[in-house]
Amino acid sequence: WRPHDVKGKKPARTFYRRISSAMINNSQSGVIRHLEVLLLFSVLVSLVPISFRNHSSRFLYEIVALFVIALFSLFHQYQRISWSNTLTFRPKADNGIIISAVCIPFVILTKLSTLCGDPEMSHLDDFLLSLYWMSIASSFYVLFSLSFSEAPIYFSTIFNNSILTFIVAIFFSKLYATGLFWMWLSLFQFCFTLSFLLRAFPSSFTFGEALLLSQGLSLYTVEVFHHTHTKLTSDGLITNWRDDVEEVISILTLGGFILAFVLAPIVIRSRKFSGGNSLPGFSQDPNQLTSSDSTSSQDFLQKILFKSPLDKSSTLSVLFYLSLFAIVLFVFSPWLQALIGENPFIWVYNFLLEKNRFLWILYWIGLLVVTGGVFYFFPWVTTVVPQIVVRKYFHALAILMFVPLFVYEQEMMRLSFAVALTAFVIIEMIRYGRLKPVGAELDVAMKMFVDSRDGGDIILTHTYLLFGCALPLWLNSYHNFHFLAPYAGLLILGVGDAVASIVGVNYGRTKWPGIKKSLEGTLGASISVFLCGLILAGLLGQAQPWYQWLGFLFATLLACLMEAFMTQIDNFFLPLYFEAFLILYQAPLCSL
């Protein structure tokens, strides 16, 4: 497709347009506009020590590939992405291409650098290398498509995407000994997910956020499917580091996202029939849902039994719940039972009985009841207290809920994160589709806590917070890459991000150029994260040499600077980068 000039002049021959201030929709200071360049520089410099470890060039090709992706994405960072009038991105943020395209490959490469060819970890080394090249392939594919088409090729037909991803998969599967089918499946799902997120939920993501989410989901899906195949057939590389808890976590988390994709047509159609973006009780269409229509279960059943204008909305709600239970009972439950060799519901019951783990559930319920009581009996809090401070209350709640289990019961914490994430996804589907009987009320309640980052119809910042705290713990469950790596999300989000907001709002006087965030907030975040790291090390009985703490301090400063300048969703990006910095700037585990 070759777009024509507005005045009818000759069609443009290339997608490249002049580099301009369109990098940020509501253009801000040049300091913000060039933040990604500074990030790229830090990433490239940080990778240099890896190439000299053990005086070998073990990761030379991997580093060169990441350099190419980083430079390629740097060029596209300054392009205004607007392929059609119907495709819109989250406002007040840059496109985020560079920070997302290098994120997952950078994290994987830092983990590979700590293994250093250890024979006992050869299975993990091969596993991570496969994921690394899959992530490089997907980043290359999307950047390459941006260079030659105003309408990207991953928005093409399923047939065209199948052919194009297959060609790219052939090249990268030959570059590294990765199965052609798994490489192709990763690329194809990446394209499908990216197209789905940007088309179905306008203004809910920046391009970079959708790219990172799509890339992560595609890699995780391929990993779980490949593991299931190898475990059931004993053919290929068996990831024998998995235990039953890991098996349950993998099916729970992947199952939540599969449910979101499979049930999306029902949810989107239900939103259309139940009032769309209108607030309940204020719809101009008498055939649309009002708040009184969803408060009574008796009314709910009556509208199903008798024909009424709301019959379609009620029918879609019933269809959603029936489909949900059918998929869980007849797909995910047998799948999980095949992996763990036991009925999953009985397994969970026995798991909770061990070590009296059900007491932790009672502890969480108590905290949630107190939280609900605060906002129920003191509703003025949401109007008098600045919203950014109110939102950080949930960061403090995360600290109270998660820290005890992080220290004393990590298995319970890992599994609970998976259950909560899946529950959040299902609740968001109910809210978005305004599904009966509580969807409309959920919609009103959750909109009390949204800000500019929830610019679209879906609300994900709370899910990002949970996911950001959980991801480092999941990624370090099979190998301890750094003694504080599992706590990276909790430290940078639960402590650093919250303290930065509170200190910045109350004591911030020296503003960073071009933005509202302050130097005092960044320093407060850095100090609080560092002190909490010291406390955690004491609780864990970790006595570290001074150079370990120097590396931890540097990683903390770099992550807090990213928090100050980042226009992407920090709950999603910061834990990954902070974990990578922790691993990279620790004392080398192999001799240089």
C-alpha positions as CSV (number, residue, x, y, z in Angstrom):
1,W,0.0,0.0,0.0
2,R,1.4,3.4,-1.0
3,P,-0.3,6.3,0.7
4,H,-1.1,9.4,-1.4
5,D,-0.3,12.9,-0.4
6,V,-3.2,15.0,0.9
7,K,-2.9,17.4,-2.1
8,G,-2.9,14.7,-4.6
9,K,0.7,14.7,-5.4
10,K,2.8,11.6,-6.3
11,P,2.3,8.7,-3.9
12,A,5.0,8.3,-1.3
13,R,7.5,5.5,-2.1
14,T,8.6,4.8,1.4
15,F,7.3,4.6,4.9
16,Y,10.1,6.6,6.4
17,R,9.2,10.1,7.2
18,R,11.2,12.8,8.8
19,I,12.1,12.3,12.4
20,S,10.0,14.8,14.3
21,S,8.4,15.5,17.6
22,A,5.6,13.0,16.9
23,M,7.4,10.5,19.1
24,I,5.1,11.5,21.9
25,N,1.5,12.3,21.0
26,N,1.3,15.2,23.4
27,S,4.9,16.3,22.8
28,Q,7.0,16.8,25.9
29,S,10.5,17.9,26.5
30,G,13.4,16.7,24.4
31,V,14.8,15.0,27.5
32,I,11.9,12.6,27.5
33,R,12.0,12.3,23.7
34,H,15.6,10.9,23.9
35,L,15.2,8.8,27.0
36,E,15.1,5.6,24.9
37,V,18.5,6.6,23.4
38,L,20.0,6.7,26.8
39,L,18.4,3.4,27.7
40,L,19.8,1.8,24.5
41,F,23.3,3.1,25.4
42,S,23.1,1.7,28.9
43,V,21.9,-1.7,27.5
44,L,24.7,-1.8,25.0
45,V,27.4,-0.9,27.5
46,S,26.0,-3.4,30.0
47,L,26.3,-6.2,27.5
48,V,30.0,-5.6,26.9
49,P,31.3,-7.6,29.9
50,I,29.3,-10.6,28.8
51,S,31.3,-11.0,25.7
52,F,34.6,-11.2,27.7
53,R,33.5,-13.7,30.3
54,N,35.8,-16.8,30.3
55,H,37.8,-15.0,27.5
56,S,35.5,-16.6,25.0
57,S,33.0,-15.5,22.3
58,R,30.3,-17.8,23.5
59,F,27.5,-15.2,23.2
60,L,29.0,-13.2,20.4
61,Y,26.2,-14.0,17.9
62,E,23.6,-13.4,20.5
63,I,25.1,-10.0,21.4
64,V,25.4,-8.9,17.8
65,A,21.8,-9.9,17.2
66,L,20.6,-7.8,20.1
67,F,22.7,-4.9,18.9
68,V,21.0,-5.1,15.5
69,I,17.6,-5.2,17.1
70,A,18.4,-2.3,19.3
71,L,19.7,-0.1,16.5
72,F,16.8,-1.1,14.2
73,S,14.3,-0.3,16.9
74,L,16.0,3.0,17.6
75,F,15.3,4.1,14.1
76,H,11.6,3.3,14.4
77,Q,11.3,4.9,17.8
78,Y,11.1,8.3,16.1
79,Q,8.4,7.3,13.6
80,R,4.8,8.2,14.2
81,I,2.8,5.0,14.0
82,S,-0.6,5.7,12.5
83,W,-1.6,3.2,9.9
84,S,-5.3,3.8,9.8
85,N,-7.9,6.0,11.3
86,T,-9.3,3.1,13.4
87,L,-6.0,2.1,15.0
88,T,-5.3,4.3,18.1
89,F,-2.8,3.9,20.9
90,R,-2.7,4.9,24.5
91,P,-2.3,8.7,24.8
92,K,0.4,10.6,26.5
93,A,3.1,8.0,25.9
94,D,5.7,7.4,23.2
95,N,5.4,4.3,21.0
96,G,7.9,2.4,23.2
97,I,9.4,0.3,20.4
98,I,13.0,0.3,21.6
99,I,12.2,-0.4,25.3
100,S,10.0,-3.3,24.3
101,A,11.9,-4.9,21.4
102,V,15.0,-5.4,23.4
103,C,13.4,-6.2,26.8
104,I,12.9,-10.0,26.7
105,P,16.1,-10.8,24.7
106,F,18.1,-8.6,27.1
107,V,16.6,-10.4,30.2
108,I,17.3,-13.8,28.7
109,L,20.9,-12.9,27.7
110,T,21.7,-11.7,31.3
111,K,20.5,-15.1,32.6
112,L,22.5,-17.0,30.1
113,S,25.6,-15.0,31.1
114,T,25.4,-16.4,34.7
115,L,25.2,-20.1,33.6
116,C,28.6,-19.8,31.8
117,G,28.3,-23.2,30.2
118,D,27.9,-25.2,33.5
119,P,27.4,-28.8,32.4
120,E,24.9,-29.4,35.2
121,M,22.7,-26.6,33.8
122,S,23.1,-27.6,30.1
123,H,19.3,-28.3,29.8
124,L,18.5,-24.8,31.1
125,D,21.1,-23.3,28.9
126,D,19.6,-24.8,25.7
127,F,16.1,-24.0,26.8
128,L,17.0,-20.3,27.3
129,L,18.9,-20.1,24.1
130,S,15.9,-21.4,22.2
131,L,13.6,-18.8,23.8
132,Y,16.3,-16.1,23.1
133,W,16.3,-16.7,19.4
134,M,12.5,-16.9,19.3
135,S,12.3,-13.5,20.9
136,I,14.9,-12.1,18.5
137,A,12.9,-13.5,15.6
138,S,9.7,-11.9,16.7
139,S,11.4,-8.5,17.3
140,F,13.1,-8.7,13.9
141,Y,9.8,-9.6,12.2
142,V,7.9,-6.7,13.5
143,L,10.7,-4.2,12.9
144,F,11.3,-5.5,9.4
145,S,7.7,-5.3,8.5
146,L,7.6,-1.6,9.7
147,S,10.3,-0.8,7.2
148,F,8.6,-1.9,4.1
149,S,4.9,-1.3,4.6
150,E,2.7,1.5,5.8
151,A,0.1,-1.2,6.8
152,P,2.3,-3.8,8.6
153,I,2.3,-7.3,7.3
154,Y,1.3,-8.8,10.6
155,F,-2.1,-7.1,10.1
156,S,-2.5,-9.1,6.9
157,T,-4.6,-12.2,6.3
158,I,-4.0,-15.4,8.2
159,F,-2.8,-17.1,5.1
160,N,-0.3,-14.4,4.3
161,N,0.9,-14.3,7.9
162,S,1.4,-18.1,7.9
163,I,3.6,-17.9,4.8
164,L,5.6,-14.9,5.9
165,T,6.2,-16.2,9.4
166,F,7.2,-19.6,8.0
167,I,9.9,-18.0,5.8
168,V,11.3,-16.1,8.8
169,A,11.1,-19.2,11.0
170,I,13.2,-21.1,8.4
171,F,16.0,-18.6,8.6
172,F,16.1,-18.3,12.4
173,S,15.6,-22.1,13.0
174,K,18.7,-22.6,10.8
175,L,20.6,-19.9,12.6
176,Y,20.2,-21.7,15.9
177,A,19.1,-25.4,16.2
178,T,15.5,-24.7,17.2
179,G,12.6,-26.8,15.9
180,L,11.1,-25.2,12.8
181,F,7.5,-25.9,13.9
182,W,8.1,-24.3,17.4
183,M,9.8,-21.2,15.8
184,W,6.9,-20.8,13.4
185,L,4.3,-21.3,16.1
186,S,5.9,-18.6,18.2
187,L,6.0,-16.1,15.3
188,F,2.5,-16.8,14.2
189,Q,1.0,-16.5,17.6
190,F,3.0,-13.3,18.2
191,C,1.5,-11.7,15.0
192,F,-2.0,-12.9,15.9
193,T,-1.8,-11.6,19.5
194,L,-0.3,-8.2,18.5
195,S,-3.0,-7.6,15.8
196,F,-5.8,-8.7,18.2
197,L,-4.7,-6.4,21.1
198,L,-4.3,-3.3,18.9
199,R,-7.5,-3.8,16.9
200,A,-9.9,-5.0,19.6
201,F,-8.8,-2.6,22.4
202,P,-8.0,0.8,20.9
203,S,-6.3,3.4,23.1
204,S,-5.5,0.6,25.7
205,F,-1.9,0.0,24.7
206,T,1.1,1.7,23.3
207,F,2.7,-0.2,20.4
208,G,5.5,-1.2,22.7
209,E,3.2,-2.5,25.5
210,A,1.3,-4.6,23.0
211,L,4.6,-5.8,21.5
212,L,6.0,-6.9,24.8
213,L,2.8,-8.6,25.9
214,S,2.4,-10.4,22.6
215,Q,6.0,-11.5,22.6
216,G,5.9,-12.8,26.2
217,L,2.6,-14.7,25.6
218,S,3.9,-16.3,22.4
219,L,7.1,-17.5,24.1
220,Y,5.3,-18.8,27.1
221,T,2.6,-20.6,25.0
222,V,5.3,-22.4,22.9
223,E,7.3,-23.3,26.1
224,V,4.2,-24.9,27.8
225,F,3.1,-26.7,24.7
226,H,6.6,-28.0,24.0
227,H,7.0,-29.1,27.6
228,T,3.6,-30.9,27.5
229,H,4.6,-32.6,24.2
230,T,8.0,-33.7,25.5
231,K,6.7,-35.0,28.8
232,L,3.9,-37.0,27.3
233,T,5.9,-38.4,24.4
234,S,9.5,-38.4,25.9
235,D,10.7,-37.0,22.6
236,G,13.1,-34.1,22.6
237,L,14.4,-31.9,25.4
238,I,12.7,-32.6,28.7
239,T,12.7,-29.6,31.1
240,N,13.2,-31.8,34.1
241,W,13.5,-28.8,36.4
242,R,9.7,-28.6,36.7
243,D,7.9,-29.8,39.8
244,D,4.2,-30.2,40.3
245,V,3.8,-26.6,41.5
246,E,5.4,-25.3,38.3
247,E,3.0,-27.5,36.2
248,V,0.0,-26.1,38.0
249,I,1.3,-22.5,37.6
250,S,1.9,-23.0,33.9
251,I,-1.6,-24.2,33.1
252,L,-3.2,-21.6,35.4
253,T,-1.5,-18.6,33.9
254,L,-1.6,-19.8,30.3
255,G,-5.2,-20.9,30.8
256,G,-6.2,-17.5,31.9
257,F,-4.9,-15.9,28.7
258,I,-6.4,-18.6,26.5
259,L,-9.8,-18.0,28.1
260,A,-9.4,-14.3,27.3
261,F,-8.8,-15.0,23.6
262,V,-11.4,-17.8,23.3
263,L,-14.2,-15.9,25.1
264,A,-13.3,-12.5,23.7
265,P,-16.1,-12.6,21.0
266,I,-18.7,-13.2,23.6
267,V,-17.4,-10.5,25.9
268,I,-17.1,-7.9,23.1
269,R,-20.5,-8.7,21.8
270,S,-22.0,-8.5,25.3
271,R,-20.5,-5.1,25.8
272,K,-22.2,-3.9,22.7
273,F,-25.6,-5.1,23.9
274,S,-25.2,-4.0,27.5
275,G,-24.5,-0.3,27.1
276,G,-21.0,-0.1,25.8
277,N,-19.1,2.8,27.3
278,S,-22.2,4.4,28.8
279,L,-22.5,4.5,32.6
280,P,-25.2,2.2,34.0
281,G,-28.5,4.1,34.6
282,F,-27.6,6.9,32.1
283,S,-28.0,5.1,28.8
284,Q,-29.9,7.0,26.2
285,D,-31.1,3.8,24.5
286,P,-34.0,2.2,26.4
287,N,-33.0,-1.2,25.1
288,Q,-29.6,-1.0,26.8
289,L,-28.7,-2.1,30.3
290,T,-29.3,0.1,33.3
291,S,-28.1,-0.4,36.8
292,S,-31.5,-1.6,38.1
293,D,-31.4,-4.4,35.5
294,S,-28.4,-6.1,37.0
295,T,-29.1,-5.9,40.8
296,S,-31.5,-8.7,41.2
297,S,-30.9,-12.4,40.4
298,Q,-34.7,-12.8,40.1
299,D,-34.8,-10.2,37.3
300,F,-31.9,-11.9,35.7
301,L,-33.7,-15.2,35.5
302,Q,-36.9,-13.6,34.4
303,K,-35.3,-11.9,31.5
304,I,-34.0,-15.2,30.3
305,L,-37.3,-17.0,30.7
306,F,-39.3,-14.3,29.0
307,K,-38.5,-12.5,25.8
308,S,-37.4,-8.9,26.4
309,P,-35.2,-6.3,24.8
310,L,-32.4,-7.4,27.1
311,D,-32.6,-11.1,26.0
312,K,-29.4,-10.9,24.0
313,S,-27.4,-9.5,26.8
314,S,-28.7,-12.1,29.3
315,T,-28.1,-14.9,26.9
316,L,-24.5,-13.9,26.3
317,S,-23.9,-13.7,30.0
318,V,-25.1,-17.3,30.5
319,L,-23.2,-18.4,27.4
320,F,-20.0,-16.9,28.9
321,Y,-20.3,-18.7,32.2
322,L,-21.2,-22.0,30.6
323,S,-18.3,-21.8,28.2
324,L,-15.9,-20.8,31.1
325,F,-16.8,-23.8,33.2
326,A,-16.8,-26.2,30.2
327,I,-13.3,-25.1,29.1
328,V,-12.0,-25.4,32.7
329,L,-13.6,-28.8,33.3
330,F,-13.0,-30.5,30.0
331,V,-9.8,-28.9,28.7
332,F,-7.6,-27.5,31.4
333,S,-8.4,-30.0,34.1
334,P,-7.6,-33.1,32.0
335,W,-4.5,-31.3,30.6
336,L,-3.2,-30.6,34.1
337,Q,-4.0,-34.1,35.4
338,A,-1.9,-35.6,32.5
339,L,1.0,-33.5,33.7
340,I,0.9,-34.0,37.5
341,G,-0.7,-37.5,37.5
342,E,-3.5,-36.5,39.9
343,N,-6.8,-34.8,39.9
344,P,-5.9,-31.1,40.1
345,F,-8.7,-30.2,42.6
346,I,-7.6,-32.9,45.0
347,W,-3.9,-31.8,44.5
348,V,-4.8,-28.2,45.5
349,Y,-6.7,-29.4,48.5
350,N,-3.8,-31.5,49.7
351,F,-1.4,-28.7,49.0
352,L,-3.3,-26.3,51.2
353,L,-3.4,-28.8,54.1
354,E,0.4,-29.1,54.1
355,K,2.0,-26.8,56.6
356,N,-1.4,-25.3,57.4
357,R,-1.2,-23.1,54.2
358,F,-4.9,-22.3,54.5
359,L,-4.1,-20.0,57.3
360,W,-2.3,-17.7,54.8
361,I,-5.6,-17.5,52.9
362,L,-7.4,-16.4,56.0
363,Y,-4.7,-13.7,56.5
364,W,-5.3,-12.4,53.0
365,I,-9.1,-12.4,53.4
366,G,-8.7,-10.3,56.5
367,L,-6.5,-7.7,54.7
368,L,-9.0,-7.5,51.8
369,V,-11.9,-7.0,54.2
370,V,-10.1,-4.2,55.9
371,T,-9.3,-2.6,52.5
372,G,-12.9,-2.9,51.4
373,G,-14.1,-1.4,54.7
374,V,-11.8,1.6,54.3
375,F,-13.2,2.6,50.9
376,Y,-16.8,1.7,51.9
377,F,-17.0,3.6,55.2
378,F,-14.7,6.5,54.1
379,P,-15.7,7.1,50.4
380,W,-14.3,10.7,50.7
381,V,-10.8,9.2,50.5
382,T,-11.0,8.9,46.7
383,T,-11.9,12.5,46.3
384,V,-9.9,14.3,49.0
385,V,-6.6,12.4,48.7
386,P,-4.7,12.7,45.4
387,Q,-5.6,9.8,43.2
388,I,-1.9,8.9,42.6
389,V,-1.5,8.5,46.4
390,V,-4.7,6.4,46.7
391,R,-3.5,4.1,44.0
392,K,-0.2,3.6,45.9
393,Y,-2.3,2.3,48.8
394,F,-2.6,-0.9,46.8
395,H,1.2,-1.1,46.5
396,A,1.4,-1.0,50.3
397,L,-1.3,-3.7,50.4
398,A,0.8,-5.8,48.1
399,I,3.7,-5.5,50.5
400,L,1.6,-6.6,53.5
401,M,0.1,-9.5,51.5
402,F,3.2,-10.8,49.7
403,V,6.3,-10.2,51.8
404,P,5.6,-12.8,54.6
405,L,5.1,-15.5,52.0
406,F,8.0,-14.3,49.8
407,V,10.3,-15.0,52.8
408,Y,8.7,-18.0,54.5
409,E,6.5,-19.8,51.9
410,Q,7.5,-19.2,48.3
411,E,5.8,-22.2,46.9
412,M,2.4,-20.9,48.2
413,M,3.2,-17.5,46.9
414,R,4.1,-18.7,43.4
415,L,0.9,-20.7,43.2
416,S,-1.2,-17.9,44.7
417,F,0.1,-15.4,42.1
418,A,-1.1,-17.7,39.3
419,V,-4.5,-18.1,40.8
420,A,-4.9,-14.4,41.4
421,L,-3.7,-13.5,37.9
422,T,-6.2,-15.9,36.3
423,A,-9.0,-14.5,38.6
424,F,-8.0,-10.9,37.5
425,V,-8.3,-11.8,33.9
426,I,-11.7,-13.4,34.4
427,I,-13.0,-10.4,36.5
428,E,-11.8,-8.0,33.8
429,M,-13.7,-9.9,31.2
430,I,-16.9,-9.7,33.3
431,R,-16.4,-6.0,33.9
432,Y,-15.5,-5.2,30.3
433,G,-18.5,-7.2,28.9
434,R,-20.7,-5.8,31.7
435,L,-21.8,-9.4,32.2
436,K,-24.6,-10.1,34.6
437,P,-25.2,-10.2,37.4
438,V,-22.3,-7.9,38.7
439,G,-20.5,-6.7,35.5
440,A,-22.1,-3.2,35.5
441,E,-21.3,-2.6,39.2
442,L,-17.7,-3.8,38.7
443,D,-17.4,-1.3,35.9
444,V,-18.4,1.6,38.0
445,A,-16.4,0.6,41.0
446,M,-13.1,0.0,39.1
447,K,-13.4,3.3,37.2
448,M,-12.9,5.1,40.5
449,F,-9.2,4.2,40.4
450,V,-8.3,4.7,36.8
451,D,-6.0,7.4,35.5
452,S,-4.6,8.4,32.1
453,R,-2.7,5.1,31.7
454,D,-6.1,3.3,31.5
455,G,-7.0,5.4,28.4
456,G,-8.9,2.6,26.7
457,D,-11.9,0.5,27.5
458,I,-10.0,-2.2,29.4
459,I,-8.4,-1.6,32.9
460,L,-5.2,-3.4,33.4
461,T,-2.9,-1.4,35.7
462,H,-4.0,-3.6,38.8
463,T,-3.3,-6.7,36.7
464,Y,0.1,-5.3,35.7
465,L,1.0,-4.6,39.3
466,L,0.2,-8.2,40.3
467,F,2.0,-9.6,37.2
468,G,5.0,-7.3,37.9
469,C,5.4,-8.7,41.4
470,A,4.9,-12.3,40.3
471,L,7.1,-12.5,37.2
472,P,10.5,-12.2,38.8
473,L,9.5,-14.9,41.4
474,W,8.3,-17.2,38.6
475,L,11.4,-16.6,36.4
476,N,13.8,-17.4,39.3
477,S,12.0,-20.5,40.7
478,Y,14.0,-23.0,38.8
479,H,17.4,-21.3,39.3
480,N,18.6,-18.6,41.6
481,F,20.3,-16.1,39.3
482,H,20.6,-13.5,42.1
483,F,19.7,-13.7,45.7
484,L,17.3,-10.7,45.4
485,A,16.1,-11.4,41.8
486,P,12.8,-13.1,43.0
487,Y,12.0,-9.9,44.9
488,A,12.7,-7.5,42.1
489,G,9.1,-6.8,41.3
490,L,8.1,-6.4,45.0
491,L,11.1,-4.0,45.6
492,I,10.8,-1.8,42.6
493,L,6.9,-1.6,42.5
494,G,5.7,-2.3,46.0
495,V,8.4,-0.1,47.6
496,G,10.2,2.1,45.0
497,D,7.3,3.2,42.8
498,A,5.0,3.8,45.9
499,V,7.7,5.8,47.8
500,A,8.6,7.8,44.6
501,S,4.9,9.0,44.3
502,I,4.4,9.8,48.0
503,V,7.7,11.6,48.4
504,G,7.3,13.4,45.0
505,V,3.8,14.6,45.8
506,N,4.6,15.9,49.3
507,Y,8.3,16.9,49.1
508,G,9.1,17.2,45.4
509,R,10.6,20.6,44.7
510,T,13.2,19.9,42.0
511,K,11.5,18.7,38.9
512,W,13.2,16.6,36.2
513,P,13.3,18.7,33.0
514,G,10.1,18.5,31.0
515,I,8.1,16.2,33.4
516,K,6.2,16.4,36.6
517,K,8.3,13.9,38.5
518,S,10.9,15.2,40.9
519,L,14.5,14.4,41.8
520,E,13.4,14.0,45.5
521,G,10.9,11.3,44.5
522,T,13.6,9.4,42.5
523,L,16.1,9.6,45.4
524,G,13.4,8.5,47.9
525,A,12.7,5.5,45.7
526,S,16.3,4.6,45.3
527,I,17.1,4.8,49.1
528,S,13.9,2.9,50.1
529,V,14.6,0.0,47.6
530,F,18.2,-0.2,48.7
531,L,17.3,-0.3,52.4
532,C,14.6,-2.9,51.9
533,G,17.1,-5.0,50.0
534,L,19.4,-4.9,53.0
535,I,16.5,-5.9,55.3
536,L,15.5,-8.8,53.0
537,A,19.1,-10.0,52.9
538,G,19.1,-10.1,56.7
539,L,15.8,-12.0,56.8
540,L,17.2,-14.5,54.3
541,G,20.5,-14.8,56.0
542,Q,22.4,-13.6,53.0
543,A,25.8,-12.1,53.9
544,Q,27.1,-10.5,50.7
545,P,30.5,-8.8,50.0
546,W,30.6,-5.1,49.4
547,Y,30.9,-5.3,45.6
548,Q,27.6,-7.2,45.5
549,W,25.9,-4.3,47.3
550,L,27.6,-1.8,45.0
551,G,26.2,-3.6,42.0
552,F,22.8,-3.7,43.7
553,L,22.9,0.1,44.3
554,F,23.8,0.8,40.7
555,A,21.0,-1.5,39.4
556,T,18.6,0.3,41.8
557,L,19.6,3.8,40.6
558,L,19.2,2.8,37.0
559,A,15.8,1.2,37.5
560,C,14.6,4.3,39.5
561,L,15.7,6.6,36.7
562,M,13.7,4.5,34.3
563,E,10.7,4.8,36.6
564,A,11.0,8.6,36.6
565,F,11.2,9.0,32.8
566,M,9.3,6.0,31.4
567,T,6.0,6.7,29.6
568,Q,5.1,3.1,29.3
569,I,3.3,1.1,32.0
570,D,6.1,0.8,34.6
571,N,4.3,-2.0,36.4
572,F,5.0,-4.1,33.3
573,F,8.5,-3.1,32.3
574,L,10.3,-2.1,35.5
575,P,10.4,-5.6,37.2
576,L,12.0,-7.2,34.0
577,Y,14.6,-4.5,33.6
578,F,15.4,-4.3,37.3
579,E,15.8,-8.1,37.5
580,A,18.2,-8.0,34.5
581,F,20.2,-5.2,36.0
582,L,20.5,-7.1,39.3
583,I,21.8,-10.2,37.5
584,L,24.1,-8.2,35.2
585,Y,25.7,-5.9,37.8
586,Q,26.4,-8.6,40.4
587,A,29.9,-10.0,41.0
588,P,30.4,-12.3,38.0
589,L,29.7,-15.9,38.7
590,C,32.4,-16.9,36.3
591,S,35.9,-15.6,36.1
592,L,36.5,-12.8,33.6
